[in-house]
Amino acid sequence: MDRRRIIIDCDPGVDDAVMLLFAGAARDALDIVGITTVAGNVSAALTARNACIVRALAAREDIPVYAGCTQPLQRTPVEAGHFHGESGLGDLPITAPRHGPEARHAVDLIVETLLAAAPGSVTLVATGPLTNVATALAREPAIRRGLREIAIMGGARSEGGNITASAEYNIHADPDAAQAVFGSGCTVVAFGLDATHQVRATPARVDAVRAVGSRAALAAVELLEFSNALPANGPREQGAPLHDPCPIAWLLRPEAFKFRPCHVDVETRSTLTLGHTAVEFRAAPQRPQNVLWAVSADGDAVFGLLTATLARDAAR
């Protein structure tokens, strides 16, 4: 089977960390060119360090990490340590990684990789604020040629927001970057809260991951249990939503998600609705349908895939 060539842009973060463990275990299906990090859930220095820590837990130190933008395009950073813990990795033990980030900047890696890539051959998976992605597109618009698509975790419509009444965190943290990416002309596949809230870390699903017993699986369990303990995520029996692993699950099993084409604009001015994603399903000549919006997700399929992928990797 041909492996999908991807770059992962993220801001670890508890659910980003689960996503990295998941993607790292999918060795046969995903060719991860690099992990790029951005300021978001915690500071840029911590997101880069955390990516290196999780890379080691996944036994994937063959994948280089590149630190990226330290603040949003035009705004003061908005961190989310109250959801991810002071370190960004919940209760995971923190030790200095043996291997830190590469010297090259994340945006340089994105630009150089995509300029050298065959047309439509690289998927950019973005699970944090879109600052690195927007910066790369502004610096070198020709990188669009190498992109197959940009698969993002971000936005909300029917579910409402998790930072404001209508704004999801990743979009709210850098709405100007999000608007630039949605309007870039690239193929964008968006996994917002409408879909990710259907993928819940219920006790039974977490127990299935725990039963894998590997270092990576047990790290994932610790991260999931941290999220399940947060009052903002609701009763533990309901399970916290699993956001950032959804784009990886889609790459591995597209049929687990359903989509509708739409036009998305991002609110960049109003303080009340900053970061709101205006998702318009009605087609019109003045509104090109620039996004595939995930409207539903099969939670059992996503968690089954996460568990099976970690188990298969553990058996190597």
N, C-alpha and C positions, 0 to 999 in steps of 0.2 A: 504494500500500500504506500502511495506517495504521501509524504508528510506535509502538512500545511505549514508554510513558512510564516512565522509571526514575530512581531515585536510586542512586548507587553509594557505598557506605560501605566504606572500605578503609584499609590501613595500609602503604603502599608502602615497602619490600619489592619484591624482584626480580620475583616472579610477579604481584604486584599491578600492577607497572608494565607487564608484558606485557599483562595484562588491560585496563588503561586504554588502551594503544595499540590493542588489538583493538576495544574498545567505541567508542573515538573514531573509528575508521575506518568503523564501521557506521552512517554518517550517515543512510542511507535507511531503516534499520530501527529505530533507537533514538533516542528523544528524551530526552537526558540532562538532567534538571532541575538536577542539581548533583552534585558529588563531595564527600562528607564524609569526613573523616579522623579516625583514632583512634590512641591510643598502642597499639603492638603490636610489630611486627618491630623498630622503632626508636622513639625517643621521639616524643611528639606533635608537637613542633616540627619534627622531621625528616620525619615522614610528611606533614605539611601542605606543607612545602617541596618534598618529592619529588613530590607530586601536581601541584604547579604546574610543576615541571620537565618531567614526563612530558606534561602537558597541552600544553605548548609544543612538545615533540617531535612530538606528534600533530597539530599545527596546529589545536588545538581550544580556543584561549583564549576562545572564546565561552561555554564551560562554566564556571560559577563553582565555586570551591573553598571549603569551609568547614571550619575546624579544630574538632575536637571534644574529647572527654574525654581527660584527660591521664594517667589511671590507672584500673585496674579498679575495680569497684564496692566491693569489700571487701578487696583484696589488694595486695601490693607488685607493681609492674610486672615482667613477665618478658619481656625482649627477646630477639631472635634474630639479633643482628648477625653471629654466627658462620656463619649461612646466607645472609646478605644483604650482608655487607660493612659497614664502619664507617659509610658514608653511608646504607646501606639499598638502594642502587642498584648493587651490585656494582662493576664497573669503569667504569661510565659517567662521563664527565667531569662534574663538579659546578660549575655556575655559578649565581649568584643569579638567580632567575627575574625577568623584567621585571615580572610582575604576581603579587602574593602573594595569600593567602587573603582572603576577604571579612571584614568586621568581625563579622558575625553568627556565633553559635555553631552548630555542626553540628546539635545537637539541636533548636535553634530552627527551623532550616531543615526538618528532617524533620517536626516537629510542624505547622508552619504549612502546609507543602505538602500533607500528608495531610488536615488538617482542611478545607482548601479544595478538595480533589480530589473528583471525582465518585466514587460508590461503586465500589469494586473496580477502580480505574483506574490505580494506580501499583504497579509492582514495585520492591521494595527489594532490591538486590543487595548482600550483605554478605560481604566476603572477608577480614575481619580479626576480632579479638575483638569480641564483640557488645555492648560497653559503651554505645555511642551508641544502639543500637537498643533495648536494655533500658531505658535512661534515658528515651527518648522515650515508650515504652509505659507506663512508670510515671508519668510526668508527665501524660500525656493519653491514657487508654485509648481514647478515642473515635477515635483515629487509625486503629484497626483497620478502620473503615468505608471509608476511602479506599484500603486496601491490596488489591491483587490477590493478591499472595503475597510472602513473604520468601524469596529464593533465597540460600542461604548456602553458602560453602565452609567445611566444618568437620566434625570427628568422624571416627571410625573404628570398624569392627567386625571384619571378617574379616582385614583387613590389619594390625591392631595399630596402635600409635601411632608418632609420630615425635618425641615429646618424652619420654614414658615408654612402658612396655611396652604401654599401652592408650590413651593420650591423644594426640590430635592438637593441634598448637600453638594454633590459634585458640580452641579450647574450653578448653584448659588455661590459657591466659593470663587468661581471665575466666570461670571455670565458673559463677559465680553469675548473670552476665548471660546465659549460654547457657541455663541452666535456666529463667530467666524467659522467654526468647524461645520456647523449645520448648513451654512451658506456657501461652503467652499466648492460645491460641485462634485465632491467625492461621494461615493456610495456610503451612506451611514446606516448602520443597523443599531437601533437604540433599545436597550433593556432598562426601562424605567421601573418605578415602584409598582406600576400597574401589573407587571409580570413578576418582579422579584418578591413581592409580598405573597405570591402563591407558592413560594419555595421556602418552607419553614423547617427549622432545625428542631423537629419534635423529639421527645425523649427516645422514641423507638428508632428514629433515623440516626440519632447521635450514637445510640448503643450499637447499631450496625457498623458504624465507622470504628467505634472503640474495639469491636471484635476483630478487626483486621490486625491490631496489635503492633503494627510497625511504628518506628519512631515518628514518621511523617503523619500517620493516622492518629496517633495519640496527641501529637501537637495540634492537629486539626480539632480533635475533641476538646482540648483545653481552650482553644479559641472559641469554639461554638458554645461551650458551657459558660464562658465569660459573657458572651452576648445574651445568652438565655437568662442570665442573672440580672440583667439591667431592667429596672422597672419600666423604662420607656419602651421596651420591646414586648411588653405584655406578659401574661402568665407563662411560666416555663412550659406548661403542658401544650400551649399553642406553638411554641418555638419561635425564636427570632428569625426574621427574614434573612435569607442568604442572597445577598445582592451580587457581589463582584464575581463569584464563580459562574454566573449565568452565561456570560459571553463564551467562556471556555466550554461549558456544557453544550452550547449551541454549535460550536465548531465540531464537536465530537458527535453530537446527535441532534441535527437540526429539527427533526420531527418532534422534539420535546417542546417546541415553541410555535406559537401562531402569531402572524404579523398582519398589519394593515399598512399600506403606503399612505403617507401623509406629508404635509408641510409643517415644519417646526420653526418657529421664531422664539427667541429668548428675550425676556424683559430685562433691559439693562439700565433703566432710568428710575423707575418707581422704587422708593424705599420700602413700600408696603409689599410689593410683589416681585422684588428683585430676584432674578433667577427662575421666575415662572417660565415653564415651557408651554407655549401656545401651540397645541397639537391640533391641526386642522385636517380632518379626513376628507372634506369636500374638495374635489379637484376643480381648479380654475386656471385659465391661462396665465394670470398674474401671480399664481401661487404654484410653482413647480413642486411636485411631490418629491421632496429631497431626502426623505427618511423612510426606512422600514421600521415601524413601531411595534414592539412586542406587546401584544394584547393579552396573551395568556401563556402560562408555563405549566408543565406537568411536574409537580414537585416530587412525586415518587420516582419519575424517570431521572430527574436531575440528581437526587440523592443516591439512587441506585447506581448511576454512572460514576459519581464521586467515589462511592464505596468500592465498586468493582475496579476502578482505575487504581486506587491506592492499594488494593489487594493484589492486583496483577503485578504492580511494581514491586511490592514487598516479596513476591514469590521469585523474583529474579535471582 
